[in-house]
Amino acid sequence: MFSRRSVLLATISTGAAMMNPSALAKAAQPTTPVNFDVPDGACDCHTHIHGDPERFPFFAGRLYTPELASPEEMTTLHKALHIERVVIVTPSVYGADNSATLFGMKARGSTARGVAVIDDKTGENDLDAMQQAGFRGIRLNLATGGINDPNVARQRFQAAVDRMKARGWHVQFYTTLQIVSAIKNLVAASPVPVVFDHFGGAQAALGIAQPGFSDLVALVKSGKAYVKISGAYRASKLAPDYSNVIPLAKALIAANPDRIVWGTDWPHPAATPPGGKATDVTPLSQIDDGRLLNMLAIWARLTLRSAGKSWSTIRRGFTDSPDLTPAPAIPPHGCRAASPVASRLRASLRALPNG
């Protein structure tokens, strides 16, 4: 539950946790330097904060227990990546308690926005407080819980849209391509922006012909949905470059760069291993986000090459875009993509739809 009181408490706890070394985590930091000029105001559109559980207790029904990941560590990450803005997303381990996300937003300041998880107990006053604090979207996390029932997905999506349409917030989905196909007509008619996490749940090994991917591409092409080309390691097992993700990335970028957003998925939480208990702490995955950010440039370059465009064109669009202002944002008004061909790379480093 997110209330005005929790806003105050999270603000106070930000300072307290900064003085407590035990609240700091051991999340991955980039080992590969970024090899292109990241534009001013660039945005990491998918991150999480895992706070000290004494201050931010985990949800009893969680499916995994992550190591801690602090706002200080996130700041170190983004300094290395030359990223100014951030969208912090409430992970499933907190249920509908958004306090840890708020803690991260307060620590980061005006360059942060949040994506919340809500439930039936979340009142309009709670949403008002979230709006004031900088939240601009809600997340429906179906994938982590293994929800693949199209009817459940439709019901939850429609309920989310009904609550968000008056606010103009976006609805973010972590799900599978099967569900993307099942809700595509609802997405096409949605009065609010819709964002699909992590390549829409596509699996790189299955290629662009896998069932449901064409529906995702069609929604992106029509402008009715955004997709995060984030968490490549969730779509592919071919570390460290995840080369079989390239066809997926090219297809999505080519479809509509204005609807592509990028994120690290830091601190890279991992599922409970087989035979383990959800309450056992599962180590965070050690992902090199510098290397993955460089892969974004490669994906964009390959897409441009297919279109007969030059890398110099994309670099100009990346660094000179008037759309990349310092003000933070989120899909439609946030960490979103940019304009056509020349913007295909900078596109993914913009804010989401409603910042």
LOLUM-745158 format. One record per residue (C-alpha): x, y, z. Coordinates in Angstrom, 2 decimals, always signed. Each point is the difference from the previous one (the first is absolute). Layout:
N
xx/yy/zz
X/Y/Z $
...
This chain:
355
xx/yy/zz
+0.00/+0.00/+0.00 $
+1.28/+3.42/-0.89 $
-1.24/+2.93/+2.10 $
+0.96/+3.55/+0.82 $
+1.48/-1.32/+3.23 $
+2.20/-2.47/-1.91 $
+1.30/+2.88/-2.13 $
+1.19/+1.74/+3.17 $
+1.44/-3.16/+1.55 $
+1.87/-0.93/-3.17 $
+1.49/+3.48/-0.17 $
+1.27/-0.33/+3.58 $
+1.29/-3.53/-0.54 $
+2.00/+1.10/-3.05 $
+2.40/+1.89/+2.24 $
+0.06/-2.73/+2.65 $
+0.84/-2.76/-2.45 $
+2.79/+2.02/-1.58 $
+1.77/-0.09/+3.38 $
-0.44/-3.77/+0.41 $
+2.63/-1.97/-1.98 $
-1.92/-3.23/+0.57 $
-2.78/+1.40/-2.21 $
+2.32/+0.08/-2.99 $
-0.05/-2.83/-2.53 $
+2.50/-1.67/-2.30 $
-1.70/+0.66/-3.31 $
+1.88/-0.12/-3.31 $
+1.93/+3.01/-1.28 $
+1.11/+0.46/-3.63 $
+3.41/-1.38/-0.92 $
-0.13/+1.07/-3.67 $
+0.28/+3.76/-0.77 $
-2.75/+1.50/-2.15 $
+1.43/+0.48/-3.48 $
-2.33/+2.64/-1.45 $
-1.17/+3.47/+1.00 $
-3.06/-0.38/+2.19 $
-2.24/+3.09/-0.38 $
-0.75/+2.39/+2.82 $
-3.17/-0.97/+1.81 $
+0.21/-3.67/-0.97 $
-2.25/-2.25/+2.07 $
+0.24/-3.53/+1.40 $
-3.65/-1.01/-0.14 $
+0.07/-3.20/+2.04 $
+1.67/-0.37/+3.40 $
-0.89/-1.22/+3.48 $
+0.99/+0.84/+3.56 $
+0.27/-2.75/+2.62 $
+0.10/+1.78/+3.34 $
+1.01/-1.18/+3.44 $
-2.74/-2.54/+0.93 $
-0.12/+1.39/+3.55 $
-1.35/+3.21/-1.50 $
-1.60/-1.40/-3.14 $
-1.34/-3.49/+0.78 $
-0.45/-2.41/-2.88 $
-3.46/-1.22/-1.03 $
-0.84/-3.29/+1.76 $
-1.23/-1.52/-3.27 $
+3.13/+0.81/-1.99 $
+1.53/-2.59/-2.31 $
+3.64/+0.93/+0.64 $
+2.09/+2.02/+2.44 $
+2.64/+2.25/-1.57 $
+3.19/+1.44/+1.39 $
-0.13/+3.68/+0.86 $
+0.52/+2.73/-2.61 $
+0.33/+3.58/+1.21 $
-0.60/+3.42/-1.54 $
+3.69/+0.76/+0.48 $
+0.96/-3.00/-2.10 $
-2.48/+1.02/-2.66 $
+1.57/+3.45/-0.13 $
+3.43/-1.59/-0.47 $
-1.40/-2.13/-2.83 $
-1.47/+2.98/-1.81 $
+3.11/+2.10/+0.36 $
+1.94/-2.77/-1.74 $
-2.64/-0.22/-2.76 $
-0.36/+3.81/-0.38 $
-3.72/-0.33/+0.72 $
-1.72/+3.00/+1.60 $
-3.60/-1.11/+0.53 $
-1.58/-3.15/+1.37 $
-3.31/-1.79/+0.32 $
-0.22/-2.19/+3.11 $
-2.51/-2.86/-0.17 $
-1.45/-1.74/+3.05 $
+1.07/-3.66/-0.15 $
-2.32/-2.88/+0.82 $
+1.77/-0.75/+3.31 $
-1.79/+2.98/+1.58 $
-3.52/-0.82/-1.16 $
-1.93/+3.29/-0.09 $
+2.33/+1.78/+2.43 $
+1.84/+2.68/-1.96 $
+2.00/+1.42/+2.90 $
+3.38/-1.35/-1.17 $
-0.56/+1.51/-3.43 $
-0.91/+3.33/+1.58 $
+3.15/-0.26/+2.15 $
+2.07/-0.31/-3.19 $
-1.81/+2.88/-1.68 $
+0.51/+2.30/+2.98 $
+3.68/-0.89/+0.15 $
+0.44/+0.69/-3.73 $
-1.97/+3.24/-0.07 $
-1.67/+1.74/-2.91 $
+1.54/-2.23/-2.67 $
-2.01/-3.04/+1.17 $
-3.51/-1.20/-0.74 $
-1.79/-3.10/+1.26 $
-2.21/-2.83/-1.20 $
-2.17/-1.45/+2.77 $
-1.80/-3.23/+0.74 $
-3.50/+0.46/+1.38 $
-2.87/-2.20/+1.16 $
-3.65/+0.33/+0.93 $
+0.97/+1.56/+3.33 $
+1.84/+2.86/-1.70 $
-2.31/+3.00/+0.28 $
-0.23/+3.11/-2.13 $
+1.63/+1.99/+2.77 $
+2.94/-2.40/-0.16 $
+0.25/+0.56/-3.74 $
-0.13/+3.75/+0.56 $
+2.96/-0.30/+2.38 $
+1.86/-2.13/-2.55 $
-0.64/+2.57/-2.70 $
+1.44/+2.74/+2.19 $
+3.03/-2.15/+0.81 $
+0.79/-0.63/-3.67 $
-1.68/-3.28/-0.91 $
-1.32/-0.06/-3.56 $
-1.07/-3.57/-0.70 $
-1.03/-3.35/+1.47 $
+1.40/-3.43/-0.72 $
-1.90/-3.24/-0.55 $
+2.49/-2.78/+0.70 $
-1.52/-3.15/-1.45 $
+3.20/-1.75/-1.05 $
+1.59/-0.38/+3.43 $
-3.14/-1.64/+1.37 $
-0.39/-2.23/-3.05 $
-3.39/+1.44/-0.94 $
-0.76/-1.06/-3.57 $
-3.79/+0.00/+0.04 $
-1.18/+2.44/-2.70 $
-3.24/+0.68/+1.85 $
+1.84/+0.99/+3.17 $
+2.33/+2.21/-2.04 $
-2.90/+1.75/-1.73 $
-1.80/+0.62/+3.29 $
+3.09/+1.37/+1.73 $
+0.92/+2.17/-2.96 $
-3.47/+1.49/-0.30 $
-0.16/+0.68/+3.73 $
+3.38/+1.74/-0.18 $
-1.05/+2.12/-2.97 $
-3.23/+1.01/+1.73 $
+1.97/+1.28/+3.00 $
+2.74/+1.72/-1.98 $
-1.88/+1.69/-2.83 $
-0.99/+3.06/+2.04 $
+3.63/+0.47/+1.07 $
+1.65/-0.65/-3.35 $
+2.45/-2.45/+1.58 $
+1.34/-2.88/-2.04 $
-0.63/-3.70/+0.64 $
+3.11/-2.15/-0.09 $
-0.16/-3.75/-0.67 $
+2.52/-2.68/+0.86 $
-1.45/-2.99/-1.81 $
+0.35/-2.46/-2.87 $
-0.67/+0.28/-3.73 $
-3.01/-2.28/+0.48 $
-1.58/+2.67/+2.17 $
+1.07/+2.79/-2.38 $
-1.99/-1.74/-2.72 $
-2.97/-0.55/+2.31 $
-0.29/+3.69/+0.97 $
+1.11/+1.62/-3.26 $
-3.45/+1.36/-0.82 $
-0.33/+1.52/+3.47 $
+3.43/+1.57/-0.34 $
-0.88/+1.42/-3.40 $
-3.07/+1.67/+1.51 $
+1.63/+1.08/+3.27 $
-0.46/+3.65/+1.02 $
+3.28/-0.17/+1.97 $
+3.54/-0.86/-1.13 $
+0.98/-3.67/+0.26 $
+3.58/-1.18/+0.54 $
+1.25/-3.58/-0.33 $
+3.07/-0.97/+2.01 $
+3.04/-1.94/-1.20 $
-0.65/-0.53/-3.72 $
-3.63/-0.78/+0.80 $
+1.02/-3.38/+1.34 $
+1.44/-1.17/-3.33 $
+2.63/-2.75/+0.12 $
+2.98/+0.62/-2.26 $
+0.57/-3.68/-0.76 $
-3.42/-0.14/-1.70 $
+0.72/+2.89/-2.37 $
-2.34/+2.53/-1.52 $
-2.42/-2.66/-1.26 $
-0.96/-1.11/+3.52 $
-3.74/+0.17/+0.75 $
-1.09/+3.41/+1.24 $
+3.08/+1.98/-1.03 $
-1.68/+1.33/-3.14 $
-2.86/+1.27/+2.17 $
+2.50/+1.84/+2.22 $
+1.71/+1.52/-3.03 $
-3.36/+1.05/-1.45 $
-0.98/+1.78/+3.24 $
+3.35/+1.80/+0.08 $
-0.26/+0.93/-3.67 $
-3.49/+1.42/+0.49 $
+1.23/+2.11/+2.92 $
-2.45/-1.66/+2.37 $
+2.67/-1.56/+2.19 $
+3.52/+0.61/+1.23 $
+2.48/-2.80/+0.54 $
+3.09/-0.06/+2.17 $
+2.98/-1.57/-1.72 $
+1.34/-0.78/+3.45 $
+1.09/-3.09/+1.88 $
+1.60/-1.69/-3.03 $
+1.26/-2.69/+2.36 $
-3.63/-0.90/+0.73 $
-0.67/-0.59/-3.70 $
+3.27/-1.75/-0.82 $
+2.50/-2.41/+1.55 $
+2.87/+1.03/-2.29 $
+1.99/+2.15/+2.43 $
+1.70/+2.41/-0.01 $
-1.26/+1.68/-3.22 $
-3.27/-1.93/-0.43 $
+0.49/+0.04/-3.75 $
-3.21/-1.86/-0.83 $
-1.95/+2.97/+1.39 $
+1.12/+2.10/-2.97 $
-2.84/-1.07/-2.38 $
-2.58/+0.83/+2.69 $
+1.56/+3.40/+0.70 $
+0.31/+0.85/-3.70 $
-3.64/-0.90/-0.69 $
-1.28/+2.12/+2.89 $
+2.23/+3.02/-0.67 $
-0.83/-0.09/-3.71 $
-3.73/-0.22/+0.74 $
-0.14/+3.30/+1.88 $
+2.97/+1.59/+1.81 $
-2.40/+2.42/+1.68 $
-1.34/-2.93/+2.00 $
+3.29/-1.54/+1.14 $
+1.35/+0.53/+3.50 $
+3.15/-1.36/+1.60 $
+0.84/-1.05/+3.53 $
+2.64/-1.91/+1.89 $
-2.32/-2.10/+2.19 $
+2.55/+0.69/+2.74 $
+0.69/-1.49/+2.55 $
-0.88/-3.12/-2.00 $
-1.99/-2.09/+2.48 $
-0.07/-3.72/-0.63 $
-2.68/-2.61/+0.65 $
+0.19/-2.47/+2.84 $
+1.99/-2.99/-1.28 $
-1.74/-3.38/-0.36 $
-0.42/-1.63/+3.39 $
+0.65/+3.25/+1.83 $
-2.32/+1.90/+2.31 $
-1.47/+3.37/-0.93 $
+1.25/+1.34/+3.32 $
+3.62/-0.96/-0.74 $
+2.07/+2.91/-1.26 $
+0.77/-0.47/-3.69 $
+3.15/+1.80/-1.24 $
-0.50/+2.77/-2.52 $
+1.17/-0.81/-3.54 $
+3.33/+1.60/-0.85 $
-0.82/+1.71/-3.31 $
+2.37/+2.44/-1.71 $
-2.32/+2.92/-0.77 $
+2.75/+1.90/-1.81 $
+0.28/-2.81/-2.49 $
-3.76/-0.20/-0.42 $
-0.31/+3.76/-0.55 $
+2.63/-0.32/-2.73 $
-2.13/-2.76/-1.52 $
-2.86/+2.48/-0.31 $
+2.21/+2.06/-2.31 $
+0.77/-3.11/-2.04 $
-3.67/-0.91/-0.29 $
-0.83/+3.50/-1.21 $
+2.95/+0.06/-2.41 $
-1.05/-3.31/-1.56 $
-3.57/+1.24/-0.36 $
+1.21/+3.15/-1.76 $
+2.29/-1.98/-2.26 $
-2.96/-2.10/-1.09 $
-1.81/+3.26/-0.80 $
+2.99/+1.34/-1.95 $
+0.81/+2.68/+2.58 $
+3.36/+0.95/+1.50 $
+1.26/-0.11/+3.59 $
+0.90/+3.69/-0.19 $
-3.67/+0.73/-0.60 $
-1.07/-1.80/+3.15 $
+2.75/+1.63/+2.08 $
-1.21/+3.46/-1.02 $
-3.56/-0.93/+0.86 $
+1.12/-1.48/+3.28 $
+1.89/+3.04/+1.24 $
-1.91/+2.86/-1.60 $
-3.58/-1.01/+0.68 $
-2.16/+2.79/+1.43 $
-2.15/-2.75/+1.51 $
+2.71/-1.00/+2.48 $
-0.54/+2.63/+2.66 $
+1.31/-0.28/+3.58 $
-3.50/-0.30/+1.42 $
-0.76/-3.57/+1.06 $
-2.87/-1.92/-1.48 $
-1.53/-3.41/-0.64 $
-1.77/-1.73/-3.07 $
-1.96/+2.66/-1.98 $
+1.34/+2.52/+2.41 $
+2.87/-1.96/+1.39 $
+3.01/-2.21/-1.02 $
-1.10/-0.59/-3.56 $
+1.46/-0.15/-3.44 $
+0.49/+2.84/-2.41 $
-0.78/+0.95/-3.58 $
+0.44/-1.96/-3.22 $
+3.03/-1.56/-1.65 $
+2.67/+2.42/+1.18 $
-1.23/-0.38/+3.57 $
-0.07/-3.77/+0.31 $
+2.76/-0.15/+2.54 $
-0.84/+3.06/+2.02 $
-3.60/-1.15/-0.02 $
+0.61/-2.80/+2.42 $
+1.75/+2.29/+2.45 $
-2.88/+2.40/+0.40 $
-2.59/-0.09/+2.72 $
-3.15/-2.03/+0.31 $
-3.42/+1.29/-0.97 $
-1.14/+2.38/+2.71 $
+2.77/+1.62/+1.98 $
